[in-house]
Amino acid sequence: MTSLEGTLAEQNRPFNDVFTNAAGYAGRRYLWGIHAAHGQPSGISYRDTSVTNWFYSQWLADTLDEPQVEFYLLSASWLVDWNWRSQPETPDGFMRACLSTATNGLAALWTCQRTPPAGPWRMELLGLGYHLGAALQRTLTVNLDQSSRAVYVLGDPTLCSYVTAPASNLTAVTNGFPIRVSLSWTGSPEASAGYYACRGLSLEDALTNTVWSLPVGSTNFTDNAPMAGQTNVYLLRAAQVIDTG
């Protein structure tokens, strides 16, 4: 997960420049992107305190400026006021543009409430395999005192996460000189595409850094060159190919 907010001083920078390079996220992909700032139907500012530094929907047509994000959580004025202009049929719309990019953008969610960032969305059900519509329903009904008065989902509300059963009993043992780290685990019954072993300085770092692809049936792996003088955090991910039809 990442935020759209950047620190560039230039006005009207392409969307992806602000989204990735300014925050140090260049070259990475994210499942969720969160941003709360000033808005207009065709754009959003990249600093919450700015009303002049904008990126516009037109830039999203260029693959070089396309954010590497699948699901957007947005909070900004006018984004869902489709008929605010004198020509309500105008095709321009920032949220629609987020879903119209070449390779990313599956859904865009909006609320008028900025606190906590991008509103009171309750997404924990997605981790259990429920769909976006269930998350919307929970957001609206879980707490009447905290629920937002205006929420919106643009995209397929039946989209859901397919949860793959993880491996279990993961252990890590250091041995030898130079030091090596040996991982072992009990296999996942659903790892039909093998495993990915990841390493980083933290769990968040491991999600996007050093990755080894391991074959189906693997129950052990040895890192022959762990980072010296650092805490090595390992993440093991079971993989499967899912055909949704």
Buried (B, 14 or more C-beta within 10 A) or exposed (E): EBBBBBEBEEEEBBBBBBBBBBBEBEEEBBBBBBBBBBBBBBBBBBBBEEEEBBBBBBBBEEEEBBBBBBBBBBBBBBBBEBEEEEEEEEEBBBBBBBBEBEEBBBBBBBBBBEEEBBBBBBBEBBEEEBBBBBBBBBBBEEEEEEBBEEBBBBBEBEBBBEEBEBBEEBEBEEEEEEEBBBBBBEBBEBBEBBBBBBBBEEEEBBBBBBBEEBEEEBEEBBBEEBBEEEEBBBBBBBBBEEEEE
